[in-house]
Each structure stands twice: as C-alpha cells, then as structure tokens.
Amino acid sequence: MKLEKQIELSSITQPLYLCSWNGSQIVQIHNRETFTKEYETTNMRFDSFDETSLSYESKHNSFNTMNEVFNYLENEEYGGLNETFICDNFEIVRVK
C-alpha cells in the first residue's frame, strides 16, 4: 500500500499510540480500545503478571502489565507523550 496523502490525527480527541514489533516490521496506530481488542488473547499481559514475564520498560519506568502502561500514559497530570515502553520485540509510545 502506498500512502497518497497525510493522515490527519488532530481531530481525534482520545490518546493514540504508535505500536511496533521487530523494529519496524509491523507498525500500527491504536487507541487503548483497538489495541486491547486486537491483542487481548495474545501474550501481551493486560492484567496478570508472573515472575518469568518480561516487564514493559521505558528509560525511567517499568510496569508489569499493559493496563499499567496505558494508565500511566493516559495520566492527565503527566500526559505520557513521547515516552517509549519496550518489552522484548514490542514498542509502544503515546503520540497524541
């Protein structure tokens, strides 16, 4: 697929996330709901964590579940913009 014109995101009022796997092999833009719907049956760990699981880590923070990451990135006091969290081959950053 070839991008023919820009993708305008400014009219969307909810937080948006740039998600990528294996560098840029897979790149998607999601809100919390679309991400959860797409990946809730995978190993993304939305609510539970065990000691053998990898954490979602940024330069300054570490969380055990995706819900913790989303809660942090959606915190109005902080905003969470441009802080990238990495877990194995997955990266997520809030872009809006």
Number of C-alpha atoms within 10 A of each C-alpha: 3 4 6 6 6 6 7 7 10 8 6 10 8 10 17 21 22 17 22 18 16 11 11 11 7 10 14 12 15 17 16 16 8 12 16 16 9 10 12 14 10 9 8 18 18 18 11 11 14 9 7 6 14 16 20 22 18 17 9 8 13 16 18 20 18 22 17 15 21 20 12 16 23 19 10 9 8 9 14 20 15 14 17 21 23 20 18 11 9 16 21 25 22 22 16 18
